[in-house]
Amino acid sequence: MATKDTTHLRLRIDPARLAKLEKAAEKNARTLTAEIIFRLDGSFKRDDFEAALDALSERGTVRLGDKIRKDGRWVKDES
């Protein structure tokens, strides 16, 4: 149920993606809304992490596992 500090959002989603979200929500013992929020938060955390790595890489070469910054993006190192 929406509270004062949340906004009701309607969206269109294809049936296959909805089924995947519902299955994940059940597996993780979350509501569908909680699963969507969890996944959105995770994508923002990844974006923030990549931005921090980009800032560090501007100071020099940064390698993270098999990833390397190339042309402003993190890519798999093929060398």
N, CA, C and O atoms as CSV, one atom per row, in Angstrom:
chain,resi,resn,atom,element,x,y,z
A,1,MET,N,N,0.841,-1.172,0.000
A,1,MET,CA,C,0.000,0.000,0.000
A,1,MET,C,C,0.891,1.240,0.000
A,1,MET,O,O,1.885,1.295,0.724
A,2,ALA,N,N,0.535,2.232,-0.810
A,2,ALA,CA,C,1.301,3.469,-0.887
A,2,ALA,C,C,1.090,4.286,0.387
A,2,ALA,O,O,-0.011,4.345,0.934
A,3,THR,N,N,2.158,4.902,0.834
A,3,THR,CA,C,2.080,5.791,1.983
A,3,THR,C,C,2.319,7.209,1.503
A,3,THR,O,O,2.512,7.439,0.309
A,4,LYS,N,N,2.307,8.166,2.430
A,4,LYS,CA,C,2.500,9.561,2.065
A,4,LYS,C,C,3.834,9.810,1.364
A,4,LYS,O,O,3.928,10.671,0.489
A,5,ASP,N,N,4.857,9.062,1.747
A,5,ASP,CA,C,6.189,9.319,1.193
A,5,ASP,C,C,6.521,8.442,-0.016
A,5,ASP,O,O,7.681,8.384,-0.425
A,6,THR,N,N,5.541,7.767,-0.587
A,6,THR,CA,C,5.763,6.989,-1.806
A,6,THR,C,C,4.789,7.459,-2.880
A,6,THR,O,O,3.744,8.046,-2.600
A,7,THR,N,N,5.174,7.176,-4.113
A,7,THR,CA,C,4.353,7.548,-5.260
A,7,THR,C,C,3.845,6.288,-5.933
A,7,THR,O,O,4.589,5.325,-6.116
A,8,HIS,N,N,2.603,6.301,-6.291
A,8,HIS,CA,C,2.022,5.181,-7.024
A,8,HIS,C,C,2.486,5.286,-8.472
A,8,HIS,O,O,2.365,6.347,-9.085
A,9,LEU,N,N,3.012,4.205,-9.020
A,9,LEU,CA,C,3.543,4.200,-10.380
A,9,LEU,C,C,2.890,3.086,-11.180
A,9,LEU,O,O,2.840,1.936,-10.743
A,10,ARG,N,N,2.398,3.438,-12.340
A,10,ARG,CA,C,1.855,2.431,-13.256
A,10,ARG,C,C,2.847,2.293,-14.393
A,10,ARG,O,O,3.406,3.286,-14.858
A,11,LEU,N,N,3.066,1.070,-14.841
A,11,LEU,CA,C,3.965,0.867,-15.969
A,11,LEU,C,C,3.505,-0.304,-16.797
A,11,LEU,O,O,2.747,-1.161,-16.342
A,12,ARG,N,N,3.978,-0.319,-18.017
A,12,ARG,CA,C,3.692,-1.449,-18.905
A,12,ARG,C,C,4.914,-2.338,-18.905
A,12,ARG,O,O,6.046,-1.856,-18.953
A,13,ILE,N,N,4.683,-3.640,-18.852
A,13,ILE,CA,C,5.780,-4.602,-18.841
A,13,ILE,C,C,5.331,-5.848,-19.603
A,13,ILE,O,O,4.184,-6.282,-19.496
A,14,ASP,N,N,6.246,-6.400,-20.359
A,14,ASP,CA,C,5.866,-7.580,-21.132
A,14,ASP,C,C,5.673,-8.782,-20.199
A,14,ASP,O,O,6.305,-8.851,-19.146
A,15,PRO,N,N,4.812,-9.720,-20.576
A,15,PRO,CA,C,4.483,-10.856,-19.710
A,15,PRO,C,C,5.695,-11.694,-19.291
A,15,PRO,O,O,5.749,-12.173,-18.158
A,16,ALA,N,N,6.661,-11.876,-20.189
A,16,ALA,CA,C,7.831,-12.695,-19.846
A,16,ALA,C,C,8.665,-12.028,-18.754
A,16,ALA,O,O,9.131,-12.701,-17.834
A,17,ARG,N,N,8.854,-10.725,-18.846
A,17,ARG,CA,C,9.633,-10.011,-17.835
A,17,ARG,C,C,8.887,-9.989,-16.499
A,17,ARG,O,O,9.500,-10.139,-15.442
A,18,LEU,N,N,7.586,-9.804,-16.545
A,18,LEU,CA,C,6.777,-9.828,-15.322
A,18,LEU,C,C,6.884,-11.191,-14.646
A,18,LEU,O,O,7.026,-11.270,-13.426
A,19,ALA,N,N,6.817,-12.255,-15.428
A,19,ALA,CA,C,6.925,-13.608,-14.868
A,19,ALA,C,C,8.276,-13.808,-14.195
A,19,ALA,O,O,8.353,-14.415,-13.127
A,20,LYS,N,N,9.350,-13.299,-14.815
A,20,LYS,CA,C,10.678,-13.416,-14.209
A,20,LYS,C,C,10.745,-12.664,-12.887
A,20,LYS,O,O,11.315,-13.155,-11.912
A,21,LEU,N,N,10.162,-11.471,-12.860
A,21,LEU,CA,C,10.155,-10.688,-11.618
A,21,LEU,C,C,9.342,-11.382,-10.534
A,21,LEU,O,O,9.762,-11.441,-9.378
A,22,GLU,N,N,8.182,-11.906,-10.904
A,22,GLU,CA,C,7.332,-12.606,-9.930
A,22,GLU,C,C,8.040,-13.836,-9.383
A,22,GLU,O,O,7.970,-14.109,-8.184
A,23,LYS,N,N,8.717,-14.577,-10.242
A,23,LYS,CA,C,9.450,-15.763,-9.800
A,23,LYS,C,C,10.582,-15.373,-8.859
A,23,LYS,O,O,10.788,-16.023,-7.835
A,24,ALA,N,N,11.316,-14.318,-9.196
A,24,ALA,CA,C,12.409,-13.852,-8.341
A,24,ALA,C,C,11.877,-13.354,-6.999
A,24,ALA,O,O,12.468,-13.619,-5.952
A,25,ALA,N,N,10.758,-12.633,-7.036
A,25,ALA,CA,C,10.161,-12.132,-5.799
A,25,ALA,C,C,9.775,-13.280,-4.874
A,25,ALA,O,O,10.028,-13.227,-3.671
A,26,GLU,N,N,9.167,-14.304,-5.433
A,26,GLU,CA,C,8.783,-15.467,-4.626
A,26,GLU,C,C,10.017,-16.164,-4.052
A,26,GLU,O,O,10.057,-16.503,-2.869
A,27,LYS,N,N,11.016,-16.373,-4.899
A,27,LYS,CA,C,12.246,-17.041,-4.458
A,27,LYS,C,C,12.933,-16.272,-3.331
A,27,LYS,O,O,13.483,-16.873,-2.409
A,28,ASN,N,N,12.898,-14.940,-3.410
A,28,ASN,CA,C,13.579,-14.097,-2.433
A,28,ASN,C,C,12.681,-13.640,-1.291
A,28,ASN,O,O,13.080,-12.806,-0.479
A,29,ALA,N,N,11.466,-14.185,-1.229
A,29,ALA,CA,C,10.492,-13.861,-0.173
A,29,ALA,C,C,10.243,-12.358,-0.092
A,29,ALA,O,O,10.231,-11.773,0.991
A,30,ARG,N,N,10.043,-11.745,-1.260
A,30,ARG,CA,C,9.743,-10.320,-1.332
A,30,ARG,C,C,8.419,-10.136,-2.061
A,30,ARG,O,O,7.964,-11.016,-2.794
A,31,THR,N,N,7.815,-8.982,-1.846
A,31,THR,CA,C,6.678,-8.613,-2.675
A,31,THR,C,C,7.219,-8.240,-4.051
A,31,THR,O,O,8.418,-8.020,-4.215
A,32,LEU,N,N,6.335,-8.172,-5.030
A,32,LEU,CA,C,6.752,-7.770,-6.362
A,32,LEU,C,C,7.353,-6.360,-6.319
A,32,LEU,O,O,8.379,-6.105,-6.949
A,33,THR,N,N,6.726,-5.462,-5.591
A,33,THR,CA,C,7.250,-4.099,-5.455
A,33,THR,C,C,8.638,-4.103,-4.820
A,33,THR,O,O,9.539,-3.411,-5.295
A,34,ALA,N,N,8.815,-4.868,-3.762
A,34,ALA,CA,C,10.115,-4.927,-3.088
A,34,ALA,C,C,11.196,-5.495,-4.012
A,34,ALA,O,O,12.341,-5.046,-3.979
A,35,GLU,N,N,10.835,-6.468,-4.822
A,35,GLU,CA,C,11.802,-7.049,-5.758
A,35,GLU,C,C,12.220,-6.020,-6.807
A,35,GLU,O,O,13.401,-5.906,-7.132
A,36,ILE,N,N,11.261,-5.281,-7.331
A,36,ILE,CA,C,11.578,-4.249,-8.319
A,36,ILE,C,C,12.472,-3.180,-7.703
A,36,ILE,O,O,13.454,-2.769,-8.320
A,37,ILE,N,N,12.148,-2.727,-6.501
A,37,ILE,CA,C,12.955,-1.703,-5.823
A,37,ILE,C,C,14.354,-2.237,-5.540
A,37,ILE,O,O,15.337,-1.523,-5.738
A,38,PHE,N,N,14.457,-3.479,-5.081
A,38,PHE,CA,C,15.760,-4.094,-4.805
A,38,PHE,C,C,16.627,-4.088,-6.062
A,38,PHE,O,O,17.807,-3.739,-6.006
A,39,ARG,N,N,16.044,-4.470,-7.185
A,39,ARG,CA,C,16.797,-4.530,-8.443
A,39,ARG,C,C,17.144,-3.138,-8.962
A,39,ARG,O,O,18.237,-2.942,-9.494
A,40,LEU,N,N,16.253,-2.176,-8.823
A,40,LEU,CA,C,16.563,-0.804,-9.222
A,40,LEU,C,C,17.701,-0.238,-8.373
A,40,LEU,O,O,18.633,0.372,-8.896
A,41,ASP,N,N,17.615,-0.446,-7.060
A,41,ASP,CA,C,18.682,0.026,-6.175
A,41,ASP,C,C,20.021,-0.589,-6.554
A,41,ASP,O,O,21.049,0.088,-6.534
A,42,GLY,N,N,20.009,-1.876,-6.902
A,42,GLY,CA,C,21.245,-2.548,-7.320
A,42,GLY,C,C,21.832,-1.934,-8.571
A,42,GLY,O,O,23.050,-1.797,-8.684
A,43,SER,N,N,20.974,-1.559,-9.518
A,43,SER,CA,C,21.484,-0.953,-10.752
A,43,SER,C,C,22.069,0.425,-10.470
A,43,SER,O,O,23.071,0.801,-11.079
A,44,PHE,N,N,21.465,1.190,-9.556
A,44,PHE,CA,C,22.023,2.493,-9.201
A,44,PHE,C,C,23.346,2.335,-8.467
A,44,PHE,O,O,24.271,3.118,-8.686
A,45,LYS,N,N,23.450,1.328,-7.597
A,45,LYS,CA,C,24.715,1.087,-6.893
A,45,LYS,C,C,25.820,0.733,-7.879
A,45,LYS,O,O,26.953,1.190,-7.725
A,46,ARG,N,N,25.506,-0.079,-8.898
A,46,ARG,CA,C,26.499,-0.413,-9.934
A,46,ARG,C,C,26.926,0.834,-10.691
A,46,ARG,O,O,28.109,1.029,-10.968
A,47,ASP,N,N,25.950,1.679,-11.024
A,47,ASP,CA,C,26.276,2.928,-11.722
A,47,ASP,C,C,27.204,3.797,-10.880
A,47,ASP,O,O,28.181,4.346,-11.389
A,48,ASP,N,N,26.894,3.919,-9.582
A,48,ASP,CA,C,27.731,4.717,-8.683
A,48,ASP,C,C,29.129,4.133,-8.567
A,48,ASP,O,O,30.115,4.870,-8.558
A,49,PHE,N,N,29.217,2.805,-8.477
A,49,PHE,CA,C,30.507,2.124,-8.374
A,49,PHE,C,C,31.328,2.354,-9.637
A,49,PHE,O,O,32.518,2.659,-9.558
A,50,GLU,N,N,30.700,2.209,-10.799
A,50,GLU,CA,C,31.412,2.429,-12.056
A,50,GLU,C,C,31.875,3.878,-12.175
A,50,GLU,O,O,32.969,4.137,-12.676
A,51,ALA,N,N,31.054,4.826,-11.721
A,51,ALA,CA,C,31.446,6.237,-11.759
A,51,ALA,C,C,32.659,6.474,-10.863
A,51,ALA,O,O,33.569,7.215,-11.235
A,52,ALA,N,N,32.677,5.850,-9.682
A,52,ALA,CA,C,33.826,5.990,-8.780
A,52,ALA,C,C,35.072,5.384,-9.408
A,52,ALA,O,O,36.155,5.959,-9.309
A,53,LEU,N,N,34.933,4.235,-10.049
A,53,LEU,CA,C,36.079,3.617,-10.720
A,53,LEU,C,C,36.561,4.482,-11.875
A,53,LEU,O,O,37.765,4.611,-12.095
A,54,ASP,N,N,35.630,5.075,-12.612
A,54,ASP,CA,C,36.010,5.965,-13.699
A,54,ASP,C,C,36.815,7.151,-13.170
A,54,ASP,O,O,37.813,7.552,-13.769
A,55,ALA,N,N,36.373,7.706,-12.044
A,55,ALA,CA,C,37.095,8.829,-11.450
A,55,ALA,C,C,38.504,8.405,-11.039
A,55,ALA,O,O,39.462,9.153,-11.233
A,56,LEU,N,N,38.628,7.210,-10.475
A,56,LEU,CA,C,39.956,6.706,-10.099
A,56,LEU,C,C,40.820,6.457,-11.322
A,56,LEU,O,O,42.022,6.721,-11.304
A,57,SER,N,N,40.210,5.949,-12.380
A,57,SER,CA,C,40.989,5.608,-13.567
A,57,SER,C,C,41.527,6.849,-14.264
A,57,SER,O,O,42.517,6.774,-14.993
A,58,GLU,N,N,40.880,7.993,-14.046
A,58,GLU,CA,C,41.383,9.227,-14.631
A,58,GLU,C,C,42.723,9.617,-14.018
A,58,GLU,O,O,43.467,10.404,-14.603
A,59,ARG,N,N,43.034,9.073,-12.845
A,59,ARG,CA,C,44.315,9.332,-12.191
A,59,ARG,C,C,45.395,8.374,-12.671
A,59,ARG,O,O,46.574,8.572,-12.376
A,60,GLY,N,N,45.008,7.344,-13.404
A,60,GLY,CA,C,45.966,6.353,-13.885
A,60,GLY,C,C,45.235,5.101,-14.322
A,60,GLY,O,O,44.005,5.083,-14.375
A,61,THR,N,N,45.975,4.066,-14.633
A,61,THR,CA,C,45.377,2.816,-15.082
A,61,THR,C,C,44.770,2.077,-13.899
A,61,THR,O,O,45.404,1.916,-12.856
A,62,VAL,N,N,43.554,1.638,-14.074
A,62,VAL,CA,C,42.868,0.862,-13.045
A,62,VAL,C,C,42.386,-0.421,-13.682
A,62,VAL,O,O,41.729,-0.391,-14.723
A,63,ARG,N,N,42.705,-1.549,-13.070
A,63,ARG,CA,C,42.249,-2.846,-13.547
A,63,ARG,C,C,41.458,-3.489,-12.410
A,63,ARG,O,O,41.885,-3.476,-11.255
A,64,LEU,N,N,40.318,-4.043,-12.751
A,64,LEU,CA,C,39.470,-4.697,-11.764
A,64,LEU,C,C,39.137,-6.075,-12.290
A,64,LEU,O,O,38.301,-6.220,-13.182
A,65,GLY,N,N,39.788,-7.092,-11.741
A,65,GLY,CA,C,39.580,-8.451,-12.230
A,65,GLY,C,C,39.956,-8.508,-13.692
A,65,GLY,O,O,41.070,-8.147,-14.070
A,66,ASP,N,N,39.025,-8.961,-14.518
A,66,ASP,CA,C,39.292,-9.025,-15.957
A,66,ASP,C,C,38.678,-7.838,-16.693
A,66,ASP,O,O,38.510,-7.876,-17.912
A,67,LYS,N,N,38.344,-6.781,-15.949
A,67,LYS,CA,C,37.772,-5.581,-16.562
A,67,LYS,C,C,38.828,-4.480,-16.639
A,67,LYS,O,O,39.672,-4.346,-15.753
A,68,ILE,N,N,38.766,-3.712,-17.691
A,68,ILE,CA,C,39.672,-2.587,-17.878
A,68,ILE,C,C,38.877,-1.439,-18.489
A,68,ILE,O,O,37.942,-1.663,-19.258
A,69,ARG,N,N,39.251,-0.216,-18.146
A,69,ARG,CA,C,38.541,0.944,-18.680
A,69,ARG,C,C,39.106,1.252,-20.061
A,69,ARG,O,O,40.310,1.446,-20.231
A,70,LYS,N,N,38.213,1.291,-21.038
A,70,LYS,CA,C,38.621,1.527,-22.417
A,70,LYS,C,C,37.611,2.460,-23.069
A,70,LYS,O,O,36.417,2.162,-23.102
A,71,ASP,N,N,38.072,3.555,-23.571
A,71,ASP,CA,C,37.190,4.533,-24.221
A,71,ASP,C,C,36.028,4.948,-23.324
A,71,ASP,O,O,34.902,5.112,-23.793
A,72,GLY,N,N,36.304,5.116,-22.034
A,72,GLY,CA,C,35.288,5.594,-21.106
A,72,GLY,C,C,34.316,4.552,-20.612
A,72,GLY,O,O,33.368,4.880,-19.899
A,73,ARG,N,N,34.533,3.282,-20.982
A,73,ARG,CA,C,33.624,2.212,-20.541
A,73,ARG,C,C,34.434,1.069,-19.968
A,73,ARG,O,O,35.585,0.857,-20.349
A,74,TRP,N,N,33.826,0.329,-19.045
A,74,TRP,CA,C,34.482,-0.855,-18.482
A,74,TRP,C,C,34.171,-2.038,-19.388
A,74,TRP,O,O,33.010,-2.362,-19.637
A,75,VAL,N,N,35.238,-2.681,-19.880
A,75,VAL,CA,C,35.082,-3.808,-20.794
A,75,VAL,C,C,35.952,-4.969,-20.337
A,75,VAL,O,O,36.883,-4.790,-19.551
A,76,LYS,N,N,35.645,-6.145,-20.829
A,76,LYS,CA,C,36.448,-7.339,-20.518
A,76,LYS,C,C,37.792,-7.203,-21.222
A,76,LYS,O,O,37.850,-6.884,-22.410
A,77,ASP,N,N,38.862,-7.444,-20.488
A,77,ASP,CA,C,40.210,-7.359,-21.042
A,77,ASP,C,C,40.478,-8.575,-21.903
A,77,ASP,O,O,40.476,-9.698,-21.399
A,78,GLU,N,N,40.704,-8.378,-23.171
A,78,GLU,CA,C,40.923,-9.477,-24.106
A,78,GLU,C,C,42.395,-9.714,-24.381
A,78,GLU,O,O,42.725,-10.558,-25.213
A,79,SER,N,N,43.299,-8.998,-23.711
A,79,SER,CA,C,44.728,-9.164,-23.996
A,79,SER,C,C,45.312,-10.379,-23.331
A,79,SER,O,O,46.504,-10.650,-23.478
